[in-house]
Amino acid sequence: MAALQDKVIVITGAGRGLGLAYARHAAAQGAVVVVNDVDEDAARSTAAEITARGGRASASGHSVSEPDAAAALIEAAVSGHGRLDGLVNNAGLRPEGAAWDETPAGIRQAVEVNLLGTLFCGLAAMKIMRGQGGGSIVNASSRAQRGIPSSATYAATKGAVASLTYAWAIDLHGSGVRVNAIAPQAGGTGTRRRSAPAPPHEPAAAQMAPLVSYLLSDLSAGVTGQVIRIGGRRDALSVGLMTHPRNGPFLRRPDGWTVASLAAAFDTTLGPALEPVGADGLDVAYQLIDGTRVIRSRDDRL
């Protein structure tokens, strides 16, 4: 039997890019796919393609950034197909540019789609899934959560989605509902506002889809609260777990901390333990040089 046979799956942002790839793969695995996209024509096109290939799909043009519309999307899936087994919160925007050049309108739109859209759809879905006694939610995070150049708001939303995944997994523990996130790397994702040709070695969107179908399936029954990275090269795809935020070294002082004692702590213990910054690992090192405190990058020290 196919991995998603007869499961009802809602996929947002499925009119193009990664969402389109996820919808195609889920349908090929036997799922009934509710194809959602704010571009309703694109959603209908995806659903029609799936149907023409012998699969089962319906289309939705609901805007996930509106709570009532997100709830209506989930309700339409249940009323149309009888249940809800999976939700893929894929819809997203990626504003790009220097942090100081981002606009309030662009920031707000990215937060509303990437974060609030995930929240609104997830809240509606988990109410249905808890009543059924099971289901799987897959959120779209990104390696950008660790920080990448020229995408600060996007990175912030994806970090929030990762934290949301951890929290939902805790709240839903014991309910039969699992929550995971993916951090895919592929060309033609559909999130960027400006078009740029993908490098030929970059993985294709279709190569990301099996991970989503796996997380939606009963084969991943023991997996929850994880952010799973998939990427690398088209001819050498890799998959692995992104580590959760955790505490580093801690120092204790029975009499509390002063500015001077904090400075001493960084000069001796905490400074050398500074974390690399960003997804590409900008390696910073705090150093005390001739009485002056400086932060030097790895390249500076070479």
Buried (B, 14 or more C-beta within 10 A) or exposed (E): EBBBEEBBBBBBBBBBBBBBBBBBBBBBBBBBBBBBBBEBEBBBBBBEBBBEEEBBBBBBBBBBBBBEBBBBBBBBBBEEBEBBBBBBBBBBBBBBBEEEEBEEEBBEBBBBBBBBBBBBBBBBBBEBBBEBEBBBBBBBBBBBBBBBBEBBBBBBBBBBBBBBBBEBBEEBEEBBBBBBBBBBBBBBBBBBEEEEEBEEEBBBBBBBBBBBBBBBBEEBEEBBBBBBBBBBEBEEBEBEEBEEEEEEEEEEEEEEEEEEEEEEBBBEEBBEEBEBBBBEEBBBBBBEEEEEEEEEEEEEEE
